[in-house]
Amino acid sequence: MEGFRIPIGEWAATALNWIKANLDGLLEFIRTVLGGAVDGLTDGLLGVPIIGIVVVAALIGWTVRSWRLALGTVVGFGLILGMDVWTPAMQTLSLVLVATLIAIAVAVPLGILAARNDTVSAALRPVLDFMQTMPAYVYLIPTVLFFSIGVVPGVVSTIIFALPPGVRLTELGIRSVDPEKVEAGQAFGATPGQILRGVQLPLASPTILSGINQVIMLALSMAVVAGIAGAPGLGKEVVAAISTLNIGQGVEAGLGVVVLAVYLDRVTSALGGRAQNRGSLLSIIARRRAHALAA
């Protein structure tokens, strides 16, 4: 078998070059939409007075969790401001929010479809395994080829890398709903769509929110990769620090990512806890309805 080789790399290169040559209009549309979304959100965040963003973020933390999170938010955002990395932090936050929203918009419907169809679930599983285990830097090869250097390849790479846990945990949450509660809805004459919206999604929401939390964390972990692709933000600061061995710049940019990650993690975790309480209440109501119907 000496000299035998499967030219997968050549096949992939041919496929990517074909896409680049024949789907240039679609790629340009994606570039315009994603670039415009990130740039618009960045301009909006930077156009708001800094104190306004800090106050709103603190109020969100206080509302969803506690005054301690609000205080920690003020301290953390003050640290970002004090290190003079506010602008790259807002650029990174914009990239993460846009990528997360798109990933969720794709992941949740796919997870619902996989939970309701075993064939779809079996087909998606190896694709998700591939997406989640492929080294993140490899995604830069096709994305930079398609969209050139800038924020768009960073967004697309982030979406691909962060999407799998959203699909998996959405499917897991819906499949974990007690069949007795689904049967109770069916006994009341509810349609499959009504059962999905009124029973399965509310009861599965804690698990789905855990998936969203993981999507956000993975998106933030891609900040450096986005920086390598030329996306402005904290990732670009880290890349610049590595290239110049600037320890201070690297530490400050890294701390900025940590502050954003901790804040978003605490907020989404708190929302997941609230969903858990609401799901428990719905579970009790559904169980009582099922027992009443059986009686």
Residue pairs with C-beta under 8 A, 6 or more apart in sequence:
16 142
16 145
16 146
19 27
19 146
20 27
20 145
20 146
27 146
27 147
30 147
30 152
30 156
31 147
31 152
34 98
34 151
34 152
34 155
34 156
35 150
35 151
35 152
37 98
38 94
38 95
38 98
38 151
38 152
38 155
39 151
41 94
41 97
41 98
42 90
42 91
42 94
45 53
45 90
45 93
45 94
46 87
46 90
50 81
50 86
53 77
53 90
54 73
54 74
54 77
54 78
57 73
57 77
57 263
58 70
58 71
58 73
58 74
58 77
59 70
60 73
60 267
61 69
61 70
61 72
61 73
61 263
61 266
61 267
62 69
62 70
64 267
64 270
64 271
64 274
65 266
65 267
65 270
69 266
69 267
69 270
72 262
72 263
72 266
73 263
76 259
76 262
76 263
77 259
77 263
79 255
79 259
80 86
80 89
80 255
80 256
80 259
83 252
83 255
83 256
84 252
85 234
85 237
85 252
85 253
85 256
88 232
88 233
88 234
88 236
88 237
88 253
88 256
89 233
89 234
89 256
89 259
89 260
91 231
91 232
91 233
91 234
92 220
92 223
92 226
92 233
92 234
92 235
92 256
92 257
92 260
93 260
95 151
95 154
95 155
95 158
95 219
95 223
95 226
95 231
95 233
96 158
96 216
96 219
96 220
96 223
96 260
96 264
98 155
99 155
99 158
99 159
99 162
99 219
99 222
100 162
100 212
100 215
100 216
100 219
102 155
102 159
103 158
103 159
103 162
103 163
103 166
103 215
103 219
104 166
104 212
104 215
106 159
106 163
106 166
107 163
107 164
107 165
107 166
107 167
107 170
107 211
107 215
108 166
108 170
108 208
110 124
110 167
110 170
111 166
111 167
111 168
111 169
111 170
111 171
111 173
111 174
111 208
111 211
112 170
112 171
112 174
112 196
113 120
114 120
114 121
114 124
114 167
114 170
114 171
115 121
115 170
115 171
115 173
115 174
115 175
115 200
116 174
121 171
124 167
128 164
128 167
128 168
129 164
131 160
131 161
131 163
131 164
132 161
132 164
132 165
136 157
136 161
136 221
136 222
136 225
137 225
137 228
139 156
139 157
139 160
139 161
139 225
140 153
140 157
140 225
140 228
140 229
143 152
143 153
143 154
143 156
143 157
143 229
144 153
144 229
146 153
146 156
147 153
147 156
149 229
149 230
150 229
150 230
150 231
151 226
151 229
151 230
151 231
151 232
153 226
153 229
153 230
153 231
154 222
154 225
154 226
154 227
154 229
154 230
154 231
154 235
155 226
155 231
157 222
157 225
157 226
157 229
158 218
158 219
158 222
158 225
158 226
161 218
161 219
161 222
161 225
162 214
162 215
162 216
162 218
162 219
162 222
163 215
165 211
165 214
165 215
165 218
166 211
166 212
166 214
166 215
167 211
168 211
169 207
169 208
169 210
169 211
169 214
170 204
170 207
170 208
170 211
172 207
173 203
173 204
173 205
173 206
173 207
173 208
173 211
174 196
174 200
174 201
174 204
176 204
176 207
177 199
177 200
177 203
177 204
178 203
178 283
178 286
180 286
180 287
180 290
181 199
181 203
181 283
181 286
181 287
181 290
182 195
182 199
182 200
183 290
184 199
184 286
184 287
184 289
184 290
184 293
185 194
185 195
185 198
185 199
185 286
186 195
187 290
187 293
188 289
188 293
190 198
190 199
199 282
199 286
201 208
202 278
202 279
202 282
203 279
203 282
203 283
203 286
204 279
205 275
205 278
205 279
206 272
206 273
206 275
206 276
206 279
208 275
209 268
209 271
209 272
209 275
210 272
212 268
213 265
213 268
213 269
213 272
216 264
216 265
216 268
217 261
217 264
217 265
220 257
220 260
220 261
220 264
222 235
223 233
223 234
223 235
223 238
223 257
224 235
224 238
224 239
225 235
226 233
226 235
226 236
227 233
227 234
227 235
227 236
227 237
227 238
227 239
228 235
228 239
230 236
234 253
234 254
234 256
234 257
234 260
235 253
235 257
237 249
237 250
237 252
237 253
237 256
238 250
238 253
238 254
238 257
240 246
240 249
241 247
241 248
241 249
241 250
241 253
242 250
